Amino acid sequence: MSKFRSMRVGAPAVAIHLLTDPKSHLTPIGNFLRNSSLDELPQLWSILAGNMSFTVEKLDWKVEYELDEMCEDTWRWQSMNPNGYL
């Protein structure tokens, strides 16, 4: 997944609030990206585009059924219940 670079190359791999001087590790535009949450746009775009690897990595969600399996199940249910829930 592509990301905006808000930290300089070689910055410590710890949360920014744990650093003694976090401003020294940010890129010139990094502080703006983080404050405006624009650094999250690539992740949002990835989700909207259908790449759900973000949900698996960050939220620990697992895919149980693929889209074609869900559609087949819906079509099967509709063919067995043409009047819906009535």
Phi and psi in radians as a Rosetta constraint file:
Dihedral C 1 N 2 CA 2 C 2 CIRCULARHARMONIC -1.359 0.35
Dihedral N 2 CA 2 C 2 N 3 CIRCULARHARMONIC 2.644 0.35
Dihedral C 2 N 3 CA 3 C 3 CIRCULARHARMONIC -2.484 0.35
Dihedral N 3 CA 3 C 3 N 4 CIRCULARHARMONIC 2.712 0.35
Dihedral C 3 N 4 CA 4 C 4 CIRCULARHARMONIC -1.416 0.35
Dihedral N 4 CA 4 C 4 N 5 CIRCULARHARMONIC 2.425 0.35
Dihedral C 4 N 5 CA 5 C 5 CIRCULARHARMONIC -1.520 0.35
Dihedral N 5 CA 5 C 5 N 6 CIRCULARHARMONIC 1.985 0.35
Dihedral C 5 N 6 CA 6 C 6 CIRCULARHARMONIC -1.891 0.35
Dihedral N 6 CA 6 C 6 N 7 CIRCULARHARMONIC -0.248 0.35
Dihedral C 6 N 7 CA 7 C 7 CIRCULARHARMONIC -1.955 0.35
Dihedral N 7 CA 7 C 7 N 8 CIRCULARHARMONIC 2.605 0.35
Dihedral C 7 N 8 CA 8 C 8 CIRCULARHARMONIC -1.229 0.35
Dihedral N 8 CA 8 C 8 N 9 CIRCULARHARMONIC 2.704 0.35
Dihedral C 8 N 9 CA 9 C 9 CIRCULARHARMONIC -1.125 0.35
Dihedral N 9 CA 9 C 9 N 10 CIRCULARHARMONIC 2.332 0.35
Dihedral C 9 N 10 CA 10 C 10 CIRCULARHARMONIC 1.596 0.35
Dihedral N 10 CA 10 C 10 N 11 CIRCULARHARMONIC 0.067 0.35
Dihedral C 10 N 11 CA 11 C 11 CIRCULARHARMONIC -1.215 0.35
Dihedral N 11 CA 11 C 11 N 12 CIRCULARHARMONIC 2.576 0.35
Dihedral C 11 N 12 CA 12 C 12 CIRCULARHARMONIC -1.039 0.35
Dihedral N 12 CA 12 C 12 N 13 CIRCULARHARMONIC 2.526 0.35
Dihedral C 12 N 13 CA 13 C 13 CIRCULARHARMONIC -1.551 0.35
Dihedral N 13 CA 13 C 13 N 14 CIRCULARHARMONIC 1.019 0.35
Dihedral C 13 N 14 CA 14 C 14 CIRCULARHARMONIC -2.268 0.35
Dihedral N 14 CA 14 C 14 N 15 CIRCULARHARMONIC 2.899 0.35
Dihedral C 14 N 15 CA 15 C 15 CIRCULARHARMONIC -1.065 0.35
Dihedral N 15 CA 15 C 15 N 16 CIRCULARHARMONIC 2.507 0.35
Dihedral C 15 N 16 CA 16 C 16 CIRCULARHARMONIC -1.093 0.35
Dihedral N 16 CA 16 C 16 N 17 CIRCULARHARMONIC -0.515 0.35
Dihedral C 16 N 17 CA 17 C 17 CIRCULARHARMONIC -1.281 0.35
Dihedral N 17 CA 17 C 17 N 18 CIRCULARHARMONIC -0.196 0.35
Dihedral C 17 N 18 CA 18 C 18 CIRCULARHARMONIC -1.575 0.35
Dihedral N 18 CA 18 C 18 N 19 CIRCULARHARMONIC -0.153 0.35
Dihedral C 18 N 19 CA 19 C 19 CIRCULARHARMONIC -1.413 0.35
Dihedral N 19 CA 19 C 19 N 20 CIRCULARHARMONIC 2.561 0.35
Dihedral C 19 N 20 CA 20 C 20 CIRCULARHARMONIC -1.269 0.35
Dihedral N 20 CA 20 C 20 N 21 CIRCULARHARMONIC -0.641 0.35
Dihedral C 20 N 21 CA 21 C 21 CIRCULARHARMONIC -2.332 0.35
Dihedral N 21 CA 21 C 21 N 22 CIRCULARHARMONIC 1.392 0.35
Dihedral C 21 N 22 CA 22 C 22 CIRCULARHARMONIC -1.121 0.35
Dihedral N 22 CA 22 C 22 N 23 CIRCULARHARMONIC -0.536 0.35
Dihedral C 22 N 23 CA 23 C 23 CIRCULARHARMONIC -1.078 0.35
Dihedral N 23 CA 23 C 23 N 24 CIRCULARHARMONIC -0.519 0.35
Dihedral C 23 N 24 CA 24 C 24 CIRCULARHARMONIC -1.263 0.35
Dihedral N 24 CA 24 C 24 N 25 CIRCULARHARMONIC -0.273 0.35
Dihedral C 24 N 25 CA 25 C 25 CIRCULARHARMONIC -1.738 0.35
Dihedral N 25 CA 25 C 25 N 26 CIRCULARHARMONIC -0.133 0.35
Dihedral C 25 N 26 CA 26 C 26 CIRCULARHARMONIC -1.474 0.35
Dihedral N 26 CA 26 C 26 N 27 CIRCULARHARMONIC 2.584 0.35
Dihedral C 26 N 27 CA 27 C 27 CIRCULARHARMONIC -1.275 0.35
Dihedral N 27 CA 27 C 27 N 28 CIRCULARHARMONIC 2.917 0.35
Dihedral C 27 N 28 CA 28 C 28 CIRCULARHARMONIC -0.971 0.35
Dihedral N 28 CA 28 C 28 N 29 CIRCULARHARMONIC -0.596 0.35
Dihedral C 28 N 29 CA 29 C 29 CIRCULARHARMONIC -1.750 0.35
Dihedral N 29 CA 29 C 29 N 30 CIRCULARHARMONIC -0.079 0.35
Dihedral C 29 N 30 CA 30 C 30 CIRCULARHARMONIC -1.054 0.35
Dihedral N 30 CA 30 C 30 N 31 CIRCULARHARMONIC -0.715 0.35
Dihedral C 30 N 31 CA 31 C 31 CIRCULARHARMONIC -1.109 0.35
Dihedral N 31 CA 31 C 31 N 32 CIRCULARHARMONIC -0.749 0.35
Dihedral C 31 N 32 CA 32 C 32 CIRCULARHARMONIC -1.101 0.35
Dihedral N 32 CA 32 C 32 N 33 CIRCULARHARMONIC -0.776 0.35
Dihedral C 32 N 33 CA 33 C 33 CIRCULARHARMONIC -1.017 0.35
Dihedral N 33 CA 33 C 33 N 34 CIRCULARHARMONIC -0.765 0.35
Dihedral C 33 N 34 CA 34 C 34 CIRCULARHARMONIC -1.253 0.35
Dihedral N 34 CA 34 C 34 N 35 CIRCULARHARMONIC -0.748 0.35
Dihedral C 34 N 35 CA 35 C 35 CIRCULARHARMONIC -1.154 0.35
Dihedral N 35 CA 35 C 35 N 36 CIRCULARHARMONIC -0.588 0.35
Dihedral C 35 N 36 CA 36 C 36 CIRCULARHARMONIC -1.620 0.35
Dihedral N 36 CA 36 C 36 N 37 CIRCULARHARMONIC -0.019 0.35
Dihedral C 36 N 37 CA 37 C 37 CIRCULARHARMONIC 1.110 0.35
Dihedral N 37 CA 37 C 37 N 38 CIRCULARHARMONIC 0.297 0.35
Dihedral C 37 N 38 CA 38 C 38 CIRCULARHARMONIC -1.208 0.35
Dihedral N 38 CA 38 C 38 N 39 CIRCULARHARMONIC -0.308 0.35
Dihedral C 38 N 39 CA 39 C 39 CIRCULARHARMONIC -1.212 0.35
Dihedral N 39 CA 39 C 39 N 40 CIRCULARHARMONIC -0.196 0.35
Dihedral C 39 N 40 CA 40 C 40 CIRCULARHARMONIC -1.585 0.35
Dihedral N 40 CA 40 C 40 N 41 CIRCULARHARMONIC -0.172 0.35
Dihedral C 40 N 41 CA 41 C 41 CIRCULARHARMONIC -1.012 0.35
Dihedral N 41 CA 41 C 41 N 42 CIRCULARHARMONIC -0.749 0.35
Dihedral C 41 N 42 CA 42 C 42 CIRCULARHARMONIC -1.054 0.35
Dihedral N 42 CA 42 C 42 N 43 CIRCULARHARMONIC -0.618 0.35
Dihedral C 42 N 43 CA 43 C 43 CIRCULARHARMONIC -1.190 0.35
Dihedral N 43 CA 43 C 43 N 44 CIRCULARHARMONIC -0.733 0.35
Dihedral C 43 N 44 CA 44 C 44 CIRCULARHARMONIC -1.088 0.35
Dihedral N 44 CA 44 C 44 N 45 CIRCULARHARMONIC -0.784 0.35
Dihedral C 44 N 45 CA 45 C 45 CIRCULARHARMONIC -1.063 0.35
Dihedral N 45 CA 45 C 45 N 46 CIRCULARHARMONIC -0.714 0.35
Dihedral C 45 N 46 CA 46 C 46 CIRCULARHARMONIC -1.049 0.35
Dihedral N 46 CA 46 C 46 N 47 CIRCULARHARMONIC -0.740 0.35
Dihedral C 46 N 47 CA 47 C 47 CIRCULARHARMONIC -1.175 0.35
Dihedral N 47 CA 47 C 47 N 48 CIRCULARHARMONIC -0.786 0.35
Dihedral C 47 N 48 CA 48 C 48 CIRCULARHARMONIC -1.120 0.35
Dihedral N 48 CA 48 C 48 N 49 CIRCULARHARMONIC -0.540 0.35
Dihedral C 48 N 49 CA 49 C 49 CIRCULARHARMONIC -1.373 0.35
Dihedral N 49 CA 49 C 49 N 50 CIRCULARHARMONIC -0.146 0.35
Dihedral C 49 N 50 CA 50 C 50 CIRCULARHARMONIC 1.727 0.35
Dihedral N 50 CA 50 C 50 N 51 CIRCULARHARMONIC 0.076 0.35
Dihedral C 50 N 51 CA 51 C 51 CIRCULARHARMONIC -1.508 0.35
Dihedral N 51 CA 51 C 51 N 52 CIRCULARHARMONIC 1.772 0.35
Dihedral C 51 N 52 CA 52 C 52 CIRCULARHARMONIC -1.624 0.35
Dihedral N 52 CA 52 C 52 N 53 CIRCULARHARMONIC 0.249 0.35
Dihedral C 52 N 53 CA 53 C 53 CIRCULARHARMONIC -1.086 0.35
Dihedral N 53 CA 53 C 53 N 54 CIRCULARHARMONIC -0.465 0.35
Dihedral C 53 N 54 CA 54 C 54 CIRCULARHARMONIC -1.054 0.35
Dihedral N 54 CA 54 C 54 N 55 CIRCULARHARMONIC -0.765 0.35
Dihedral C 54 N 55 CA 55 C 55 CIRCULARHARMONIC -1.186 0.35
Dihedral N 55 CA 55 C 55 N 56 CIRCULARHARMONIC -0.583 0.35
Dihedral C 55 N 56 CA 56 C 56 CIRCULARHARMONIC -1.237 0.35
Dihedral N 56 CA 56 C 56 N 57 CIRCULARHARMONIC -0.760 0.35
Dihedral C 56 N 57 CA 57 C 57 CIRCULARHARMONIC -1.244 0.35
Dihedral N 57 CA 57 C 57 N 58 CIRCULARHARMONIC -0.891 0.35
Dihedral C 57 N 58 CA 58 C 58 CIRCULARHARMONIC -1.510 0.35
Dihedral N 58 CA 58 C 58 N 59 CIRCULARHARMONIC -0.695 0.35
Dihedral C 58 N 59 CA 59 C 59 CIRCULARHARMONIC -1.809 0.35
Dihedral N 59 CA 59 C 59 N 60 CIRCULARHARMONIC -0.106 0.35
Dihedral C 59 N 60 CA 60 C 60 CIRCULARHARMONIC 1.068 0.35
Dihedral N 60 CA 60 C 60 N 61 CIRCULARHARMONIC 0.625 0.35
Dihedral C 60 N 61 CA 61 C 61 CIRCULARHARMONIC -1.516 0.35
Dihedral N 61 CA 61 C 61 N 62 CIRCULARHARMONIC 2.452 0.35
Dihedral C 61 N 62 CA 62 C 62 CIRCULARHARMONIC -1.942 0.35
Dihedral N 62 CA 62 C 62 N 63 CIRCULARHARMONIC 2.484 0.35
Dihedral C 62 N 63 CA 63 C 63 CIRCULARHARMONIC -1.442 0.35
Dihedral N 63 CA 63 C 63 N 64 CIRCULARHARMONIC 2.101 0.35
Dihedral C 63 N 64 CA 64 C 64 CIRCULARHARMONIC -1.627 0.35
Dihedral N 64 CA 64 C 64 N 65 CIRCULARHARMONIC -0.707 0.35
Dihedral C 64 N 65 CA 65 C 65 CIRCULARHARMONIC -2.303 0.35
Dihedral N 65 CA 65 C 65 N 66 CIRCULARHARMONIC 2.439 0.35
Dihedral C 65 N 66 CA 66 C 66 CIRCULARHARMONIC -1.382 0.35
Dihedral N 66 CA 66 C 66 N 67 CIRCULARHARMONIC 2.873 0.35
Dihedral C 66 N 67 CA 67 C 67 CIRCULARHARMONIC -1.044 0.35
Dihedral N 67 CA 67 C 67 N 68 CIRCULARHARMONIC -0.732 0.35
Dihedral C 67 N 68 CA 68 C 68 CIRCULARHARMONIC -1.128 0.35
Dihedral N 68 CA 68 C 68 N 69 CIRCULARHARMONIC -0.605 0.35
Dihedral C 68 N 69 CA 69 C 69 CIRCULARHARMONIC -1.166 0.35
Dihedral N 69 CA 69 C 69 N 70 CIRCULARHARMONIC -0.706 0.35
Dihedral C 69 N 70 CA 70 C 70 CIRCULARHARMONIC -1.154 0.35
Dihedral N 70 CA 70 C 70 N 71 CIRCULARHARMONIC -0.702 0.35
Dihedral C 70 N 71 CA 71 C 71 CIRCULARHARMONIC -1.141 0.35
Dihedral N 71 CA 71 C 71 N 72 CIRCULARHARMONIC -0.749 0.35
Dihedral C 71 N 72 CA 72 C 72 CIRCULARHARMONIC -1.036 0.35
Dihedral N 72 CA 72 C 72 N 73 CIRCULARHARMONIC -0.754 0.35
Dihedral C 72 N 73 CA 73 C 73 CIRCULARHARMONIC -1.125 0.35
Dihedral N 73 CA 73 C 73 N 74 CIRCULARHARMONIC -0.714 0.35
Dihedral C 73 N 74 CA 74 C 74 CIRCULARHARMONIC -1.128 0.35
Dihedral N 74 CA 74 C 74 N 75 CIRCULARHARMONIC -0.788 0.35
Dihedral C 74 N 75 CA 75 C 75 CIRCULARHARMONIC -1.120 0.35
Dihedral N 75 CA 75 C 75 N 76 CIRCULARHARMONIC -0.679 0.35
Dihedral C 75 N 76 CA 76 C 76 CIRCULARHARMONIC -1.106 0.35
Dihedral N 76 CA 76 C 76 N 77 CIRCULARHARMONIC -0.769 0.35
Dihedral C 76 N 77 CA 77 C 77 CIRCULARHARMONIC -1.100 0.35
Dihedral N 77 CA 77 C 77 N 78 CIRCULARHARMONIC -0.752 0.35
Dihedral C 77 N 78 CA 78 C 78 CIRCULARHARMONIC -1.140 0.35
Dihedral N 78 CA 78 C 78 N 79 CIRCULARHARMONIC -0.647 0.35
Dihedral C 78 N 79 CA 79 C 79 CIRCULARHARMONIC -1.218 0.35
Dihedral N 79 CA 79 C 79 N 80 CIRCULARHARMONIC -0.516 0.35
Dihedral C 79 N 80 CA 80 C 80 CIRCULARHARMONIC -1.467 0.35
Dihedral N 80 CA 80 C 80 N 81 CIRCULARHARMONIC -0.342 0.35
Dihedral C 80 N 81 CA 81 C 81 CIRCULARHARMONIC -2.279 0.35
Dihedral N 81 CA 81 C 81 N 82 CIRCULARHARMONIC 1.220 0.35
Dihedral C 81 N 82 CA 82 C 82 CIRCULARHARMONIC -1.117 0.35
Dihedral N 82 CA 82 C 82 N 83 CIRCULARHARMONIC -0.389 0.35
Dihedral C 82 N 83 CA 83 C 83 CIRCULARHARMONIC -1.656 0.35
Dihedral N 83 CA 83 C 83 N 84 CIRCULARHARMONIC 0.165 0.35
Dihedral C 83 N 84 CA 84 C 84 CIRCULARHARMONIC 1.353 0.35
Dihedral N 84 CA 84 C 84 N 85 CIRCULARHARMONIC -2.408 0.35
Dihedral C 84 N 85 CA 85 C 85 CIRCULARHARMONIC -1.479 0.35
Dihedral N 85 CA 85 C 85 N 86 CIRCULARHARMONIC -0.013 0.35
